[in-house]
Amino acid sequence: MEAKAKATYVRMSPRKVQIVLDLIRNQPADKAMAILKFTPKAATEPVSKVLKSAMANAENNYNMDVTRLYVSEAHVAPGPILKRVQPRSHGRAYRINKRTSHITLVLKEMED
């Protein structure tokens, strides 16, 4: 049995989110929350929201024991890129890519 949660179109680069997801992969859910709380990265806020949602899904939808949950899968996929233009000298225009991410977390119960 597994519980999933997904956040789509998060306005953050997938590279920045991947650093945070590597910290919590294969960790117990409560320890993962503590790691996210004390990690000074901007990506911890959307990742912690997804983790809370996955824990709530596990508890309410699948009747899983929250104390025995661990992060079995954590991955990020690139979403659509918002393309913007920055004016430069001599009438040129430089492209600015504002990247988005799709964050997915899967929680499972530990076996005895």
C-alpha positions as CSV (number, residue, x, y, z in Angstrom):
1,M,0.0,0.0,0.0
2,E,1.3,3.5,-0.9
3,A,0.1,7.0,-0.6
4,K,1.0,9.6,-3.1
5,A,0.9,13.4,-3.3
6,K,1.8,15.7,-6.2
7,A,2.4,19.4,-6.6
8,T,2.3,20.6,-10.2
9,Y,3.5,23.9,-11.7
10,V,5.6,24.9,-8.7
11,R,7.4,28.1,-9.7
12,M,10.9,26.8,-8.9
13,S,13.7,25.2,-10.9
14,P,13.7,21.4,-10.8
15,R,17.5,21.5,-10.0
16,K,16.8,23.4,-6.8
17,V,14.0,21.0,-5.8
18,Q,16.1,17.9,-6.5
19,I,18.7,19.0,-3.9
20,V,16.0,19.0,-1.2
21,L,14.4,15.7,-2.4
22,D,17.7,13.9,-2.2
23,L,17.9,14.8,1.5
24,I,14.5,13.1,2.4
25,R,14.5,10.1,0.1
26,N,14.2,6.8,2.1
27,Q,13.8,8.6,5.4
28,P,10.9,8.1,7.9
29,A,8.2,10.7,7.4
30,D,8.6,12.4,10.8
31,K,12.4,12.6,10.3
32,A,11.9,14.0,6.8
33,M,9.7,16.7,8.2
34,A,12.4,17.6,10.7
35,I,15.0,17.7,8.0
36,L,12.8,20.0,5.9
37,K,12.2,22.3,8.9
38,F,15.9,23.0,9.5
39,T,17.2,23.0,5.9
40,P,17.8,26.6,4.7
41,K,16.6,26.2,1.1
42,A,13.6,27.8,-0.6
43,A,12.4,24.5,-2.0
44,T,11.7,23.1,1.5
45,E,8.3,25.0,1.7
46,P,6.6,23.3,-1.3
47,V,8.2,19.9,-0.6
48,S,7.0,20.0,3.0
49,K,3.5,20.9,1.8
50,V,3.6,17.8,-0.5
51,L,4.9,15.7,2.4
52,K,2.1,16.8,4.7
53,S,-0.5,16.1,2.0
54,A,0.9,12.6,1.4
55,M,0.8,11.9,5.1
56,A,-2.8,13.1,5.3
57,N,-3.7,10.9,2.3
58,A,-2.1,7.9,3.9
59,E,-3.9,8.4,7.2
60,N,-7.4,9.4,5.8
61,N,-7.7,7.5,2.6
62,Y,-5.7,4.3,3.2
63,N,-5.9,4.0,7.1
64,M,-2.1,3.7,7.3
65,D,-0.1,4.2,10.6
66,V,1.5,7.6,10.3
67,T,4.4,6.7,12.7
68,R,5.4,3.8,10.3
69,L,5.5,5.8,7.1
70,Y,8.7,6.5,5.1
71,V,9.4,8.3,1.8
72,S,9.8,5.5,-0.7
73,E,9.9,7.7,-3.8
74,A,10.7,11.4,-4.3
75,H,11.2,12.8,-7.7
76,V,10.7,16.1,-9.6
77,A,9.9,16.6,-13.3
78,P,10.3,19.8,-15.3
79,G,7.1,21.6,-16.0
80,P,6.4,24.2,-18.7
81,I,8.9,27.0,-19.0
82,L,7.6,30.6,-18.8
83,K,9.7,32.5,-21.4
84,R,10.3,36.2,-20.7
85,V,12.4,38.9,-22.4
86,Q,15.0,41.2,-20.7
87,P,15.8,44.3,-22.7
88,R,19.6,44.8,-23.3
89,S,21.7,47.5,-24.8
90,H,21.7,48.3,-28.6
91,G,18.1,47.2,-28.9
92,R,18.8,43.6,-28.2
93,A,16.6,41.3,-26.1
94,Y,17.8,38.5,-23.9
95,R,15.6,35.5,-23.0
96,I,14.9,34.7,-19.4
97,N,13.5,31.2,-18.7
98,K,11.3,30.9,-15.6
99,R,11.2,27.2,-14.9
100,T,8.5,25.2,-13.2
101,S,8.5,21.8,-11.5
102,H,6.1,18.9,-10.8
103,I,7.0,17.4,-7.4
104,T,5.8,13.8,-6.6
105,L,6.2,12.0,-3.2
106,V,5.2,8.4,-2.5
107,L,5.0,7.2,1.1
108,K,4.9,3.5,2.2
109,E,4.6,1.7,5.5
110,M,7.6,0.0,6.9
111,E,7.5,-3.8,7.1
112,D,8.3,-5.5,10.4
